[in-house]
């Protein structure tokens, strides 16, 4: 029987080295691979290129890697709640590539599907399209975007089995399903790990074919981003 379980986050992240490109699931702080990020901080892996919708916040998520100057380049869509990210970007310490959110998701999905590129109207006529091939279809201009090429994809799921099948919960589903399989090796950390055959096949969001390593995480904080606009009375 197929068993993709590894015993610890340390074993799961074996092979991640300085200078590699990582795809990391989550939206804001929802559904992020907390255990894996914490381990990358502990290991001190540096010069990383990170592909993720957000860059965390100053003291959590990918923000922890930014604090330690472990990220060389950030490829994201929305990064508005991370002051350290802003500081590093404006000072030239951090390379940044901002991508329309739908384009970022599709560049993950086509990587997962083995498709090298696609055309999208998003970004045509803006800085997003500079240096990229453009083409007209039915009287409308499109920009060619290429699939991401990443060494590892790291996702977080609610429940998984030893064969790598994954179920996501609520909004934590976000970018995780399209990122699973979008790297050469996909690591899944889960809140609950069960034996293969235990999960209802009709409830599985990502089949194990897209996952190479799976482990059960622990002590999830599951923080929620909050914006206060006025003092409470």
C-alpha positions in Angstrom: 0.0 0.0 0.0 1.2 3.5 -0.8 2.4 5.4 2.3 3.7 8.9 1.8 3.8 9.7 5.5 6.9 11.3 7.0 7.4 11.4 10.8 8.2 15.0 11.3 8.4 18.4 9.7 12.2 18.1 9.7 11.9 15.0 7.5 9.3 16.6 5.3 11.5 19.5 4.5 14.6 17.5 3.7 16.1 18.7 0.4 15.1 22.3 0.7 18.3 24.3 0.2 19.4 27.9 -0.1 18.4 29.6 -3.3 15.4 27.3 -4.1 11.9 28.4 -5.2 9.0 27.5 -3.0 5.2 27.7 -3.5 3.3 28.2 -0.3 -0.4 27.8 0.2 -2.7 30.1 2.1 -4.6 33.4 1.8 -3.5 36.0 4.3 -3.0 33.9 7.4 -5.8 31.4 6.5 -4.6 27.9 5.6 -0.9 28.6 5.7 1.6 25.8 6.4 2.5 27.1 9.9 4.7 24.2 10.9 6.7 24.2 7.7 7.3 28.0 7.8 8.5 27.8 11.4 10.9 25.0 10.5 12.3 27.0 7.6 13.0 29.8 10.0 14.6 27.4 12.4 16.8 25.9 9.7 17.9 29.4 8.5 17.4 28.5 4.8 18.1 31.6 2.8 18.1 33.3 -0.6 14.6 31.8 -1.2 12.2 32.7 -3.9 8.7 32.4 -2.4 5.5 32.3 -4.4 2.4 32.9 -2.3 -0.7 35.1 -2.5 0.4 37.1 0.6 3.6 37.6 2.5 2.1 37.1 5.9 2.2 39.8 8.5 5.2 41.2 10.4 5.3 38.6 13.1 3.6 35.5 11.5 3.6 33.4 8.4 6.1 34.4 5.7 6.7 37.6 7.7 8.9 35.5 10.0 11.1 34.6 7.0 11.2 38.2 5.9 12.3 39.3 9.4 15.3 36.9 9.2 16.1 38.1 5.6 15.7 34.6 4.3 13.6 35.6 1.3 15.5 36.9 -1.8 12.4 37.4 -4.0 8.7 37.4 -3.3 6.1 36.6 -6.0 2.7 37.6 -4.7 -0.6 39.3 -5.3 -1.5 41.2 -2.1 1.1 42.4 0.4 -0.5 45.4 2.1 -0.3 44.3 5.7 3.4 43.7 6.1 5.4 46.7 7.1 8.7 44.8 6.9 7.9 43.7 3.4 7.3 47.3 2.4 10.5 48.4 4.0 12.6 45.8 2.3 10.9 46.4 -1.1 11.4 50.2 -1.0 15.0 49.8 0.2 15.8 47.4 -2.6 16.7 44.6 -0.2 13.9 42.4 -1.6 13.0 41.6 -5.2 9.3 41.7 -5.7 7.0 40.5 -8.5 3.4 41.5 -8.1 0.9 39.4 -10.1 -2.9 39.8 -10.5 -4.5 37.3 -8.1 -6.3 35.3 -10.8 -3.1 35.1 -12.8 -1.2 33.8 -9.9 -3.7 31.1 -9.2 -3.8 30.0 -12.8 0.0 29.9 -13.1 -0.1 27.5 -10.2 -2.9 25.5 -11.7 -1.2 25.1 -15.1 2.0 24.0 -13.4 0.0 21.4 -11.6 -1.6 20.3 -14.9 1.7 20.2 -16.8 0.7 23.0 -19.1 3.6 25.4 -19.9 1.7 28.6 -20.5 -1.7 30.3 -21.1 -3.2 33.6 -22.3 -5.1 36.0 -20.1 -6.4 39.6 -20.7 -5.4 40.5 -17.1 -2.6 43.0 -17.1 -2.6 43.8 -20.9 -1.5 47.4 -21.4 0.1 47.7 -17.9 3.5 47.0 -16.4 2.4 43.4 -15.9 2.7 42.8 -19.6 6.2 44.3 -20.1 8.5 41.8 -21.8 5.8 39.3 -22.3 4.3 37.9 -25.5 0.9 39.4 -26.4 -1.7 38.1 -28.9 -5.1 39.0 -30.2 -8.0 36.6 -30.0 -11.4 37.6 -31.4 -10.5 41.3 -31.3 -9.2 41.3 -27.7 -5.6 41.4 -26.6 -4.1 38.9 -24.2 -0.9 38.4 -22.3 0.9 35.1 -22.3 1.8 33.9 -18.8 4.0 30.9 -18.1 3.5 28.2 -15.5 5.5 28.5 -12.3 8.6 26.4 -11.9 9.2 25.6 -8.3 11.4 23.1 -6.4 8.8 22.5 -3.7 5.2 23.3 -3.1 4.1 23.4 0.6 0.4 23.2 1.4 -1.8 22.9 4.5 -4.9 20.8 4.7 -7.5 20.0 7.4 -7.4 16.3 7.0 -5.3 13.9 4.9 -4.5 10.2 4.7 -1.3 8.2 4.4 -1.7 8.0 0.6 -1.6 11.8 0.4 -5.3 12.5 -0.3 -6.3 15.9 1.1 -9.4 17.6 2.4 -9.5 21.3 3.0 -11.8 23.1 5.4 -13.7 26.3 4.7 -11.8 29.2 3.4 -8.5 27.5 4.1 -9.1 25.8 0.8 -8.1 29.0 -1.0 -4.8 28.6 -2.9 -3.9 25.2 -1.5 -5.6 23.0 -4.0 -4.0 24.7 -7.1 -0.6 24.7 -5.4 -0.6 21.0 -4.6 1.4 19.4 -7.4 2.7 22.8 -8.7 6.3 22.1 -7.5 8.7 19.2 -8.3 7.9 17.9 -4.8 4.7 18.7 -2.8 4.7 18.6 0.9 1.4 18.6 2.8 1.0 19.3 6.4 -2.4 18.3 7.9 -4.2 18.8 11.2 -5.5 15.2 11.2 -3.7 12.3 9.5 -5.7 9.1 9.0 -5.2 5.7 7.3 -5.7 5.3 3.6 -9.3 4.3 2.8 -10.7 6.2 5.8 -11.7 9.3 3.9 -14.9 9.5 1.9 -13.7 9.6 -1.8 -16.5 12.1 -2.6 -15.1 14.6 -0.1 -11.5 14.5 -1.2 -10.4 17.8 -2.8 -6.9 16.8 -3.9 -5.9 13.2 -4.8 -2.7 11.8 -3.4 -1.1 11.7 -6.9 -0.2 15.4 -6.4 1.5 14.8 -3.0 4.9 13.3 -2.3 5.2 13.8 1.5 2.6 14.3 4.2 2.9 14.8 7.9 0.7 15.7 10.9 1.3 19.2 12.2 0.8 20.5 15.6 0.0 23.6 17.7 -1.8 25.5 14.9 -2.5 29.1 15.9 -4.8 29.8 13.0 -4.6 33.5 13.4 -7.1 35.8 11.7 -6.1 39.2 10.3 -8.1 42.1 11.7 -8.2 45.7 10.7 -9.2 48.2 13.4 -10.5 51.5 12.0 -11.8 53.0 15.3 -11.4 52.5 19.0 -13.9 50.3 20.8 -16.3 52.2 23.1 
